[in-house]
Amino acid sequence: MESAMTLRGPRVLLRPWRTDDLAAFAQLNADPAVMEYFPSVLDTEQSDDLAKRIQAGFENNGFGFWALEIPSVLPFAGFVGLSVPGSAGLPFMPTVEIGWRLCQQAWGKGYASEAARVVLAHAFTALKLPEVVAFTTLTNQRSQAVMQRIGLSYAEGEDFMHPALPADHPLRHHVLYRVKYEDWLKKQ
């Protein structure tokens, strides 16, 4: 499961995935609290399939979701990184999104924000992306707070109904956040 480079922050390590991450990744994806803002938890097979798609992102795009390690604290805390959204019908495509999913032990300590800042810097300085977006369900206030802390702005008037969810699904209403390279650079 190699191929990604390693990125570092003061307390975080964003590294290539290892085969021994898969069991912890399956636990993360099976945790109802972690998956509260997703349609359902994932079983081990679904989690392993997601890990393969993450790896394919690095191979196809040169970026993806890195495994998040908190050295001397958590060998696998989740993932943070970049992806090309896979859902057809998103109104803001084509784009690159930043995203994260952390285990409960890593919540509330600033790890998501720190790691996402490192990834955002990589997106703009190494990958030369013109813009990065993030989106989540309207009710996911914790994730929206991370988006704001790392410098993304709410894209007013660009809320959308996620096309992969049924019309009556309680998580269908999504909000979009954006940051352009020029705006990110002004805040550095």
Residue pairs with C-beta under 8 A, 6 or more apart in sequence:
1 16
1 17
1 18
1 19
1 21
1 51
1 55
2 16
3 16
3 55
3 58
3 59
4 15
4 16
4 17
4 58
4 64
4 66
5 16
6 13
6 14
6 15
6 16
6 66
7 13
7 14
7 15
7 66
7 118
7 119
7 122
8 14
8 118
9 114
9 115
9 117
9 118
10 114
11 70
11 71
11 110
11 111
11 114
12 68
12 69
12 70
12 80
12 111
12 114
12 115
12 118
13 68
13 69
13 70
13 71
14 66
14 67
14 68
14 69
14 80
14 81
14 115
14 118
14 119
15 66
15 67
15 69
16 66
16 67
17 51
17 54
17 55
17 66
17 67
18 67
21 51
21 67
21 76
22 47
22 48
22 51
24 75
24 76
24 103
25 47
25 50
25 51
25 76
25 79
26 42
26 43
26 44
26 47
26 48
27 103
28 34
28 47
28 78
28 101
28 102
28 103
29 35
29 41
29 42
29 46
29 47
29 50
29 101
30 41
30 42
30 43
30 44
30 47
31 41
31 103
31 104
32 41
33 104
34 101
34 102
34 103
34 104
35 41
35 42
36 140
37 136
37 137
37 139
37 140
37 143
37 171
38 171
39 165
39 169
39 171
42 50
53 86
54 64
54 65
54 79
54 81
54 83
55 64
56 64
57 63
57 64
57 65
57 81
57 82
57 83
57 84
58 64
61 82
61 83
61 84
62 127
63 81
63 82
63 83
63 96
63 122
63 123
63 127
64 81
64 82
64 83
65 79
65 80
65 81
65 82
65 83
65 99
66 79
66 80
66 81
66 119
67 76
67 79
68 76
68 77
68 78
68 79
68 80
68 100
68 102
68 106
68 111
68 115
69 75
69 76
69 77
70 77
70 106
70 111
74 103
74 105
74 106
76 103
77 102
77 103
77 105
77 106
77 111
78 100
78 101
78 102
78 103
78 106
79 100
79 101
80 98
80 99
80 100
80 102
80 112
80 115
80 116
80 118
80 119
81 98
81 99
81 100
81 119
82 96
82 97
82 98
82 99
82 119
82 123
82 127
82 132
83 96
83 97
83 99
84 94
84 95
84 96
84 97
85 93
85 95
85 97
85 135
87 162
87 163
87 164
88 163
89 163
89 164
90 160
90 162
90 163
91 158
91 160
92 133
92 155
92 158
92 160
92 176
95 131
95 133
96 123
96 129
96 131
96 132
96 133
97 132
97 133
97 134
97 135
98 116
98 119
98 120
98 123
98 132
98 133
98 134
98 150
98 152
99 134
100 112
100 115
100 116
100 143
100 146
102 111
102 112
106 112
107 142
112 146
113 146
113 149
113 150
116 146
116 150
117 150
117 151
120 132
120 150
120 151
120 179
120 184
123 129
123 132
124 132
124 181
124 184
124 185
129 181
130 180
130 181
131 178
131 179
131 180
131 181
132 152
132 178
132 179
133 152
133 155
133 176
133 177
133 178
133 179
134 143
134 147
134 152
134 176
134 177
135 160
135 174
135 175
135 176
135 177
136 143
136 144
136 147
136 174
136 175
137 162
137 171
137 172
137 173
137 174
137 175
138 159
138 173
138 174
138 175
139 170
139 171
144 154
144 175
144 177
147 177
148 154
148 177
150 179
151 179
151 183
151 184
151 187
152 177
152 178
152 179
153 177
153 178
153 179
153 183
154 175
154 176
154 177
155 175
155 176
155 177
155 178
158 176
159 173
159 174
159 175
159 176
160 174
160 176
161 167
161 172
161 173
161 174
162 169
162 171
162 172
162 173
162 174
165 171
165 172
166 172
